[in-house]
Amino acid sequence: MKPEEFIELLEERPFVPLLLHMSNGRIHEVRHPEMAIVGEDVVALGISQEGSEFPRIRLVSLPHINEIEQISLSAK
């Protein structure tokens, strides 16, 4: 995936939450556009932690994103 493609999804208004399906089988959720920072080859994701006001940061490789699925929070 190209960085520009990911940025386009983050800039959609209203924003629709995303599920990132990775080549290793993992799935990462992006509930808010400000919780993802797109670089040239990686995306830094803010991951909420219970009991902490600060998110953890997880780096995921753009070339290893197989699919991005738009989801509805009401379905969760």
C-alpha positions as CSV (number, residue, x, y, z in Angstrom):
1,M,0.0,0.0,0.0
2,K,1.2,3.5,-0.8
3,P,1.2,6.1,2.0
4,E,-1.0,8.4,0.0
5,E,-3.8,5.7,-0.2
6,F,-3.7,5.3,3.6
7,I,-3.8,9.1,4.1
8,E,-6.8,9.4,1.9
9,L,-8.7,7.0,4.1
10,L,-7.7,8.9,7.3
11,E,-8.8,12.2,5.7
12,E,-12.3,11.0,4.8
13,R,-15.1,13.0,6.6
14,P,-16.9,11.7,8.4
15,F,-14.1,9.4,9.3
16,V,-15.0,5.7,9.2
17,P,-13.0,3.4,11.5
18,L,-10.6,1.0,9.9
19,L,-9.4,-2.6,10.3
20,L,-5.9,-3.2,9.0
21,H,-5.5,-6.9,7.9
22,M,-1.7,-7.7,8.0
23,S,0.2,-10.3,6.1
24,N,1.0,-12.1,9.4
25,G,-2.7,-12.6,10.1
26,R,-2.9,-9.8,12.8
27,I,-5.6,-7.2,12.6
28,H,-5.2,-3.6,13.9
29,E,-8.0,-1.2,14.5
30,V,-7.9,2.5,13.8
31,R,-10.9,4.2,15.6
32,H,-9.8,7.8,15.2
33,P,-7.7,9.4,12.4
34,E,-5.4,11.1,14.8
35,M,-4.3,7.7,16.2
36,A,-2.4,6.9,13.0
37,I,0.7,8.7,11.7
38,V,1.7,7.6,8.2
39,G,5.4,7.5,7.1
40,E,7.0,6.4,3.9
41,D,7.1,2.7,4.8
42,V,5.4,2.4,8.2
43,V,2.3,3.6,10.1
44,A,2.6,4.5,13.8
45,L,-0.6,3.4,15.5
46,G,-1.7,4.7,18.9
47,I,-3.1,1.7,20.8
48,S,-5.3,2.6,23.8
49,Q,-4.4,1.0,27.1
50,E,-6.9,0.4,29.9
51,G,-5.9,2.3,33.1
52,S,-3.6,4.7,31.2
53,E,-4.3,8.1,29.7
54,F,-1.5,7.6,27.2
55,P,-1.6,5.2,24.2
56,R,1.2,2.7,23.3
57,I,2.7,3.1,19.9
58,R,2.8,0.2,17.5
59,L,4.6,0.4,14.1
60,V,3.2,-1.5,11.2
61,S,4.7,-1.9,7.8
62,L,2.7,-0.4,4.9
63,P,3.8,-3.1,2.4
64,H,2.5,-5.8,4.9
65,I,-1.1,-4.4,4.9
66,N,-3.1,-6.8,2.8
67,E,-6.5,-5.2,3.2
68,I,-8.1,-2.2,4.9
69,E,-11.7,-2.7,5.9
70,Q,-14.0,0.2,6.9
71,I,-16.1,-0.7,9.9
72,S,-19.0,0.7,11.8
73,L,-18.4,1.3,15.5
74,S,-22.1,0.5,16.2
75,A,-21.4,-3.0,14.9
76,K,-18.8,-3.6,17.7
